[in-house]
């Protein structure tokens, strides 16, 4: 049985439309929670879920794509598994090396929670769609053993004093929470909804990224650096390098 030509055209039009757009609803709002001082438990250790992003030669890294993934893919997972994640943070990097351009979610949880999070992220239709649009080159879930990364200090810089190593995960979780809430607050000013094509998706988070970058530039010194200094009693600080790296 042969399908009439006009029906074939309709079929391929619908197929093309389905692949070029994605249904977007409001991402669940992430509400910051206080990290427990009893985060370190016998069955918990550190895990890392990495998104490797496409980064064409000769182009600057587009960091606004981190915002898209954090808001639309990672935030729902953080909301769903909030009670089972003791500590978490984002790690962002881009360098012309084997690792390339990456956004990572690093979190402290038990194995069952970690496996469920990895399965949830990889199984999301949006994750698959972003792969099909050649934004996400690959995802990688780093499975660890308790012997490797069990202590709170095990992902901190080993040159720091142990007190800083063990307290730093709480600091960087607060920073990551602040950044994610800023992304969601700015995104909500002009929210995406319904069928959205890839270019509109990128444009939205590029606009959010520009606003966030402007706020960091204009208010970051007072809102963050000044008040961080105040918490530590305005004591002198040694600066090994006065140049802040772009990435």
C-alpha positions, 0 to 999 in steps of 0.5 A, a space after each residue: 500500500 502506497 501513501 499519497 504524496 500529500 500525506 507523505 509531505 504532511 508526515 515529514 513536515 510534522 516529523 521535522 517540526 517535532 525535532 526542531 522544537 521542544 515543549 517548555 514549561 516552567 522549571 520548578 523553582 529551586 528553594 535554597 536549603 541549609 546544608 546539614 552540619 551532619 552531612 558526612 554519613 557512612 553511606 555518602 560520598 562525592 559524585 560528578 555528572 558532567 555535560 560536555 558542550 560543543 565548542 567549535 574551533 575559533 569561537 569563544 565558549 558560550 557560557 549562557 548554555 550553562 544557564 539553560 542546562 542548570 535551570 531546565 535540566 539540573 534544577 528539577 533534579 535538585 528539587 526532586 532529590 533535595 532531601 537526599 543530597 547533603 551538599 552540591 555545587 556547580 563547576 564550570 570550565 572551558 579550555 582547549 584540552 581533552 576535557 573542553 567546555 563543561 558544566 558539572 553538577 558535583 554532589 554528596 549523596 548515597 549511591 542509590 540517590 546518585 544513580 537515580 539522579 544520573 538516570 533522571 538527567 540522561 532520560 530527560 527528553 530535554 537532555 536528548 533534544 539538546 544532544 540532537 541539536 548538537 549543544 551537548 556533545 556528551 554526558 558522563 557520570 563519574 561513579 565513585 567508591 567510598 574509598 575514593 571520595 568519602 570525606 567532605 574534604 575530598 574534592 577541596 584543594 589539598 593545599 588548603 588547611 584541613 579546616 578550610 577543606 572541610 568547610 569549603 563545600 558549604 561555602 561553594 554550595 551557597 554560591 551555587 545556590 545564589 547563582 541558580 536563584 539569580 538565573 531563575 529570577 531573571 529567566 522568570 521576567 520573560 519566561 519561556 512556555 509552549 513550543 520553543 525552537 532551538 534558536 529561541 531557547 538559546 536567545 532567552 538564556 543569552 539574554 539572561 546571561 547578559 543581565 546576570 553578567 551585568 549585575 555581577 559586574 556592577 554589584 558583585 564587589 559590594 554584594 559578595 566580595 565586601 560582605 564576604 570580607 566583613 564576615 571574616 572581620 575585614 582582615 588582610 588577604 594575600 592575593 597570589 594573582 590579581 588577575 581574575 581569569 575569564 575561564 
